[in-house]
Amino acid sequence: MKTQVTQTSITAYHAHPVKVGQGLKVAEYAADETKHGKLVWISKIAEHFALTDKDLGQKSTASARLNDIKERGAIIDGKKYRLEKVKEAVPPGGRCAVEMWALVLDTPKENAQLTMF
């Protein structure tokens, strides 16, 4: 059953970063992997959560949450993060190239130059 949703509520939903639920779990995992110099991709996320979260253990759900973070960013401990695509490569044990991501602090472009000085 479809519900009637206004354009305003759709815009508001997409304007806010991921802060709770499955999206937050994926963001925290991606942040932890990035801190340890590792990248994340859809199947790696699904494999990580396969035993602890039945839904996130599915590639389709892991993909959806990763797409949410790509689109809206994430807030962890009060800091805004964004996913940055690092490369496309064949993962260990894989057969085809996948997009590999790192979760990085979201710094506005106009402030990026100022923080250097």
matplotlib code that plots the C-alpha trace (Angstrom):
import matplotlib.pyplot as plt

x = [0.0, 1.4, 1.0, 0.6, 3.7, 4.2, 7.1, 8.1, 8.5, 10.5, 12.8, 13.2, 14.0, 16.7, 18.2, 19.1, 22.1, 21.9, 21.9, 20.0, 19.3, 20.8, 22.4, 24.2, 25.5, 26.9, 28.4, 30.1, 31.5, 32.7, 34.3, 36.0, 37.4, 38.6, 40.4, 42.3, 43.2, 40.6, 37.9, 34.3, 32.1, 28.6, 29.4, 32.0, 29.3, 26.8, 29.3, 30.3, 26.6, 25.5, 25.7, 24.6, 21.9, 19.8, 18.6, 22.0, 23.5, 21.6, 23.4, 20.3, 19.9, 23.6, 23.5, 20.5, 22.1, 25.3, 23.4, 21.6, 25.0, 26.3, 23.3, 22.9, 26.1, 26.1, 26.5, 28.7, 29.4, 28.2, 30.5, 29.3, 30.9, 30.6, 31.5, 34.3, 34.8, 38.5, 38.7, 37.1, 39.0, 38.5, 38.2, 40.1, 38.4, 36.2, 35.6, 34.6, 35.5, 33.4, 33.3, 35.4, 34.6, 36.1, 34.0, 35.7, 34.9, 32.7, 34.6, 32.9, 35.0, 35.3, 36.6, 39.1, 41.6, 41.3, 42.1, 45.5, 46.6]
y = [0.0, 3.4, 6.4, 9.9, 11.8, 15.5, 16.9, 18.8, 15.7, 14.0, 16.9, 17.1, 13.3, 13.7, 16.8, 15.2, 13.0, 9.4, 9.4, 6.3, 2.6, 0.5, 3.6, 4.5, 0.9, 0.9, 4.4, 3.3, 0.2, 2.2, 4.8, 2.1, 0.4, 3.7, 4.5, 1.2, 2.0, -0.3, 0.4, -0.9, -2.1, -3.7, -7.3, -6.6, -4.7, -7.6, -10.2, -8.2, -8.0, -11.4, -13.0, -10.0, -8.3, -10.5, -7.6, -5.9, -9.3, -9.0, -7.3, -5.4, -3.8, -3.1, -1.4, 0.7, 1.9, 2.7, 4.6, 6.6, 7.6, 8.5, 10.7, 12.3, 11.7, 10.5, 12.0, 10.0, 11.5, 14.9, 15.0, 15.0, 12.4, 11.6, 8.6, 9.1, 6.7, 5.7, 3.2, 0.4, -2.9, -6.6, -7.3, -10.2, -13.4, -11.6, -12.0, -8.5, -4.9, -3.1, 0.5, 0.8, 3.6, 5.4, 7.4, 10.8, 14.0, 16.3, 19.6, 22.4, 23.2, 26.9, 26.0, 23.4, 25.9, 28.0, 25.0, 24.7, 28.2]
z = [0.0, -1.0, 1.2, 0.0, 0.8, 0.1, -1.8, 1.3, 3.4, 0.6, 0.4, 4.2, 4.4, 1.7, 3.3, 6.6, 7.1, 8.4, 12.2, 13.4, 12.6, 9.9, 8.2, 11.4, 11.8, 8.3, 8.8, 12.0, 10.4, 7.4, 9.7, 11.7, 8.6, 7.2, 10.5, 10.0, 6.4, 4.9, 2.3, 2.3, -0.5, -0.6, -0.2, 2.5, 4.5, 4.0, 5.0, 8.2, 9.3, 8.1, 11.6, 13.7, 11.6, 9.4, 7.2, 6.8, 6.0, 2.6, -0.2, -1.3, 2.2, 2.6, -0.8, 0.1, 3.3, 1.5, -1.0, 1.8, 3.2, -0.3, -0.9, 2.6, 4.5, 8.1, 11.6, 14.1, 17.5, 16.3, 13.3, 9.7, 7.4, 3.7, 1.6, -0.9, -3.7, -3.6, -6.5, -8.5, -8.1, -7.7, -3.9, -2.4, -3.4, -5.9, -9.6, -10.8, -10.0, -7.3, -6.1, -2.9, -0.4, 2.6, 5.1, 5.6, 7.6, 5.5, 5.2, 3.2, 0.1, 1.0, 4.5, 3.3, 2.1, 5.3, 7.6, 6.0, 7.4]

ax = plt.figure().add_subplot(projection="3d")
ax.plot(x, y, z, "-o")
ax.set_aspect("equal")
plt.show()
